[in-house]
Amino acid sequence: MLEVLKLTHTYGDQIALDDVSFEVGDRELVSIVGKSGCGKSTLLRAIAGLVSPTAGEVRLSGRAVNGVPDDLAVVFQDYSRSLLPWMSVRDNVVFPLRRRGLDRAARRKAAAAALDEVGLADAGGKYPWQLSGGMQQRVAIARALAYRPTLLLMDEPFGSVDAQTREDLEDLLLQVRAASDMTIMLVTHDIDESVYVSDRILVMGRAPGRLIGDLAVGLPSQRDRIETRELPEFVHLRSEVGRLVRDAGATAA
């Protein structure tokens, strides 16, 4: 459902992405990992249509991406900037649904269902600044879920919360994935996170950003935070991804 074809992007003389190609199937959850500065976020923004690549093409469901597709939603790392502080939690979730052409009652019903899905059924009347960081990120996720996109992009969505909240949000992501038909792409620096939540892991090398690994995650679909991480398959794959990331950095240095 997603094709990235020979994607290249430059900022002046700096090459951020260099001839990156891959495909993502329906309902896959694919993580993109790599060291800082390897082009992960640029890749995600190109897929989202937020930046125009210097060369190459992105195709979503067979159509070239030229601008932000209607069936796409993005969850950013900085929830404090992505939520509108003067709007209630409910109104933040409702806001993008106007683009779907839903009437007011349908928008509020979709928002209520999404907030319930992320465990915030009673928070609709509050404002973002009245919530913890983890709860604010849940609101951002609820806003994306209410929109019911074909493709959900997540750019380091758990990077600004504490460790316990991060674990809770990872489990929430697995629940969302199991209950929906969405395809999900997740940018993360956390190798353990990428193995725990994903079907596949794409590894980016150091700048200029190139794809140096495409690994299938052969873990059971039902995952438990303790038991899954003790599986030999988890330990092996974590080591393999970590080695790829480390060696890419050593080569660049």
C-alpha positions, 0 to 999 in steps of 0.5 A, spaced: 500 500 500 506 504 500 511 504 495 518 509 496 521 509 490 529 511 489 527 517 494 533 522 495 532 529 498 537 534 499 538 540 504 543 545 500 549 541 499 547 536 505 544 529 502 539 527 507 536 521 503 540 517 498 536 513 493 531 510 499 527 504 496 522 499 500 515 497 500 510 496 506 504 492 505 497 493 508 496 493 516 503 492 517 507 496 523 514 498 520 519 501 525 525 506 522 531 506 526 538 509 526 542 514 529 540 521 530 541 525 523 540 519 519 534 522 515 529 518 519 524 524 520 526 527 513 523 520 510 517 520 514 515 527 512 516 526 505 512 520 505 507 524 509 507 529 503 510 535 508 516 535 504 517 534 496 523 530 495 529 532 490 528 525 486 524 519 487 517 518 488 512 516 494 506 512 492 500 511 497 495 505 494 498 506 487 497 514 487 503 519 487 504 523 493 504 530 491 502 534 498 498 531 504 494 525 502 487 525 505 487 518 508 494 519 512 495 522 519 501 524 523 503 523 530 509 528 532 514 527 538 512 534 541 505 533 543 505 540 547 506 543 540 501 539 536 495 540 541 491 547 541 491 549 548 485 553 547 481 548 545 478 542 549 481 535 549 474 533 545 475 539 540 482 537 539 480 530 537 474 533 533 478 539 529 481 535 523 474 531 522 471 537 519 476 535 513 472 528 513 465 531 511 462 529 518 456 532 521 457 535 528 454 529 531 458 524 527 464 528 529 463 528 537 461 520 536 468 519 533 472 523 538 468 520 544 470 513 541 477 515 540 478 518 547 475 511 550 480 507 545 486 511 549 483 510 556 481 518 556 473 517 556 472 522 561 477 527 559 474 530 553 472 537 557 479 538 560 484 542 556 491 539 554 495 543 559 491 540 565 493 533 563 500 530 564 505 529 558 503 522 557 496 523 557 497 529 552 500 524 547 494 519 548 490 525 546 494 526 540 494 519 538 486 519 539 486 525 534 489 520 529 485 514 530 478 518 530 480 520 523 481 513 521 487 514 516 489 508 511 496 510 513 498 512 520 505 515 521 509 516 528 515 520 529 518 519 535 511 519 539 514 516 545 520 520 546 518 526 550 515 521 556 518 518 562 519 510 561 513 507 565 509 512 560 513 510 554 511 502 556 504 504 557 504 507 550 507 502 546 502 497 549 497 502 547 500 502 540 499 494 539 492 494 542 490 500 536 494 496 531 490 489 533 483 493 533 484 497 526 486 496 519 491 501 519 498 501 516 503 504 521 510 507 520 514 508 527 520 512 527 524 511 533 531 511 536 529 505 541 531 499 538 527 495 544 521 498 542 522 497 535 522 490 536 517 489 541 511 493 537 513 491 529 512 486 524 518 489 520 524 494 522 528 498 517 535 500 519 538 507 516 545 508 516 549 514 517 548 521 513 547 520 507 541 516 509 541 510 506 537 503 507 542 498 510 537 493 513 530 490 512 528 485 518 522 481 519 520 480 526 518 473 527 515 474 534 508 472 536 502 477 534 500 477 542 506 480 546 507 481 553 512 486 556 515 481 560 515 474 556 516 477 549 522 480 551 525 474 554 524 470 548 530 468 544 528 471 538 527 478 541 534 478 544 537 475 537 533 481 533 535 486 538 542 484 538 542 484 530 538 491 529 543 494 534 549 491 531 547 494 524 546 501 527 552 501 531 556 498 525 553 504 521 556 509 526 563 506 526 563 506 518 561 513 518 566 515 523 
